[in-house]
Amino acid sequence: MASDCLFCRIVSGSIDARIVHQDDQVVAFHDISPQAPTHVLICPRQHLATLNEVTAAHEGLMGHVVRTAADLAKTLGIAESGYRLVANCQSGAGQSVFHIHFHLLGGRTFIWPPG
């Protein structure tokens, strides 16, 4: 855990969040600035600042994140209509909190390519 990391503090429970799922590997919570009717962040409990830090040792964790996203999409009622799973890497791609997290977005139509 990085003591100065916002998401580490949410994952540890020291900052409140609207949590929709948690297990031994990830915590998922509603985004405070939603960009879609459904906007949930899925964060590994393990602190990794960016996707650039992911190694072969993290394959199980990354697979768990994707499976959790698919399960949450079903639970939140967006699986059939469609959803987007996004991870930004570095500030140039829009990453503002440097703890790997995935945005699960749904409940509206998305365009391609994204902005």
Residue pairs with C-beta under 8 A, 6 or more apart in sequence:
1 8
1 11
1 12
1 47
2 8
2 47
2 99
3 9
5 47
5 97
5 98
5 99
6 15
6 97
6 99
7 41
7 43
7 47
7 97
7 99
7 101
8 47
8 99
9 15
10 17
10 27
10 29
10 43
11 27
11 43
11 45
17 27
17 29
17 30
18 29
18 30
19 27
19 28
19 29
20 28
20 29
20 30
20 40
20 72
20 75
20 76
21 27
21 28
21 42
21 68
21 71
21 72
21 75
22 28
23 68
24 45
25 44
25 45
25 46
25 61
25 64
25 65
26 42
26 43
26 44
26 45
26 64
26 65
26 68
27 42
27 43
27 45
28 40
28 41
28 42
28 43
28 68
28 72
28 104
29 40
29 41
29 43
30 39
30 40
30 41
31 39
31 40
31 41
31 103
35 103
35 105
36 84
36 105
36 106
36 107
36 108
36 110
37 106
37 107
37 108
38 76
38 77
38 78
38 83
38 104
38 105
38 106
38 107
39 103
39 104
39 105
40 72
40 76
40 103
40 104
41 101
41 102
41 103
41 104
42 65
42 68
42 69
42 72
42 101
42 102
42 104
43 99
43 100
43 101
43 102
44 61
44 65
44 100
46 58
46 61
47 99
48 54
48 58
48 99
48 100
49 98
49 99
49 100
50 89
50 90
50 95
50 98
50 100
51 87
51 89
51 100
52 89
52 90
53 100
54 62
54 100
65 102
66 85
69 83
69 85
69 102
69 104
70 79
72 104
73 79
73 83
73 104
73 106
76 104
76 106
78 106
78 107
81 106
81 107
82 106
82 110
83 104
83 105
83 106
84 103
84 104
84 105
84 106
84 110
85 102
85 103
85 104
85 105
86 102
86 103
86 105
86 114
87 100
87 101
87 102
87 103
88 94
88 95
88 103
89 95
